[in-house]
Amino acid sequence: VMNGFGIEVEVLKQEKIVKSSNQFIISYSGTVYLNQEFRTLFEGINKFARENSDLEVILQFIGAKGFHFGNRELIEDDEAYAFTMLFTDRLPWSEAYMELRKSNALCLTSYKNLKGIPTSKLFEYITTDVPIVLAPSDKDVIEEVLTITNTGLICNSGEDVFLSLEKIHSNSTFLEPNYSFIEKYSSSFQTKKLSNLLDKI
């Protein structure tokens, strides 16, 4: 039984969005944990930014201002990267969700050696119709959800990330989400699933 996504998603999905033609925005929403490995993502995004110098490539951390990765703080003006990193304070849920929908791609990472952790943002991500890049894979529940819903690309190297972003940039709608499976991760469906399990006890 998963956390699932709430009914509010259906309301916000009706709102129109406009994406910039000269920017490519990759978003990560919520808490950054010390056991997450961003190196693979950064390598691939950096190569993508260098190969597409006509684009302003932005890696946006929504609600993660002041968080750390590894042993150092995330730095907006890190000159080692050809892309821009932006950080926002925590936003109301509806605003954060709309920022996800305005993005060109969404990103997730695994939690190193931990298994069975389907981060709650995963279930919001799969409802956005925005391609998701998982790097590196958890080889577990996150990969399984992205695969069964056909909402994301599984990457285990910086080159995988680069090629995935190139594919998204050339055709943002090449993935065809499986909405019947996505619906099974709604909070209402998961609640019924829990209720059925309790009835059997």
N, C-alpha and C positions, 0 to 999 in steps of 0.2 A: 504494500500500500504506500503510495507516494504522496508528497505534499499537494501536487496538482496546482492548477491555476484557477483564479476566481472568475466569476461571471462578468466582472468589470471589464475584462479583456474584450468581450464581444462589443461593448459600447464604444470603447476607444478605437477599435479596428474600423469603425465606420467613419472616423475623422480622416479627411484628406491630408496628405503630407506632400511636401515638395523637397526633392533632394537636389543639392548643388551639383552642377555639371563639371565644375573645376576642382571639386574636393572629393576625396575618397575617405569616408569616416568609418573607422573600425571601433566598435564600442564594447566595453566590459562594464557590467553593472554590479555595484555593491561591494562588499567587503573583500579585501585582499588579504590572504592568509600567508604566513611565513613558509608553510610547506608547499606552496604553489611554485611551479617552475615556469618562469616567463621567457627564459632564454631562447627557446625554440621559436616562440611567437615573434620575439623581437628580431631574431635573425631573418626570418622570412619576410616580415613587414619591412625591414630595412632594405632588403634586396628589391622588394616590390617598389618601394619609394625611389630607389636609385634608378630602376629601369623605367619608371614612369615620372620623369622629372617635370612633365607638364601638369601633373596633378599635385595638389596639396594633400598629402597623406597624413591623416590625423588618427592617432590612437587615443581614444577618449575613455577615461576612467570615471564613470558616473557614480558620484557619492563616495569617492575614495580619497579625497583630499587629506593629506597627512599620513596616509598608510605607508607601510614599508614593504619591500619585497627583498628576499634574501636578507642581507644584513645592512641594507641602506635604504634611505627614503627614496621613493619615486621622485625623479627630478624632471620638471617640465622643460628646462632648457639644456638638457644633456646633449652636448655637441657630438657625441659619438654616433648619433642616429640621424638619418636623412629624413625621418618623419618627425612630426610634432606630437608631443604628448600633452594632453589637456586633462585637468582634474577638476571636478566639481564638488561642492559640498553636498551633503545628502539632500535629495529632492523629494517632494511629495511623490508617492508611488505613480500617480497618473502622469506626472511630468517626466519621470524617469522612463516610463514605458514608451512615451511618445518619442523620447530621444533615441530609444532602441529602434523604433520604426523608421526614423529618419536616417538611420545608419545604412551604409552599403554592405557591411558585414558585422557579425558579432563574434566575440571570441570567448573561449573557455579553456581552462587548463585542468589537468588532473591534479590530484592531491598526493603526489609522489607515491608512496607505497600503500596508501590507504585505499581500500576497496569498499564498494557498496555505499558510496556517498554521492547521491544525485543532488547536487546543489540546487536550492530552490529556484535560482535564476534560470536554470535549464528549462523549467516548465513555462516560464514567461517567454523565453527566447523562441521556443518552438511555435508560438502562436503569432509571431510578428511577420512572417513571410520574408524575413531577412536571412540570407545564408549564414550558417554558423560554422566557425572554424574551431575545432578542438585540437589543441596541440600542447603537450603531447597527450596521447590517448590514455585513459585509465584502463583500457582493455576490459571494461566492466560495464556498469549500468549506464554511464553517460554515453559511451559509444553505442550501447544497445538502443537507447532511446532515440538518438540521432539517426541511427540506421533504420529502425523500424518506422520512424515518422518521415524519413527522407528529407530531413531539414538541415543536414550539416555534412561537413567534410572532415575526415579523420586524418590528422597529420602527425607524423612522428619525427620529422626533421624540418629544419629551416627551409630546405628546398621544397618540401611538401607544402609548407605554408605559402611560399612564394607562388608555386604553381596553382594553388587553390585560389589565391587572391587574383591572379591573372585570369583564371576562368570566370570568377565572379565579376570582374571588371568588364570582361568582354560580353558576358551574358548573365545578368543578375537573376534571370528567371529560369535558368537551366534546371534547377532542382524543382521537382513537382511534389510539394508536401503531401503526405498521406493524411488528409484531414480526418478520416474515420479513426485512425490510430491516435492522432493528436487529441481528439475529443475524449479518448479514454484516459487522458491525463488531466482532465478537468477535475476540480475539487468535488463537484457534485458526483461524478462517476466514481471517484476514489472513495467518497463517503459511503456510497451504496455498496461498494466492494467490501469496505470495512464492516458495514452492517451485516452483510451476508456471512462474513467470516465469524462474526460474533454470534450469529444465530446458530452456527454449527457447534459452538462450544457447549 
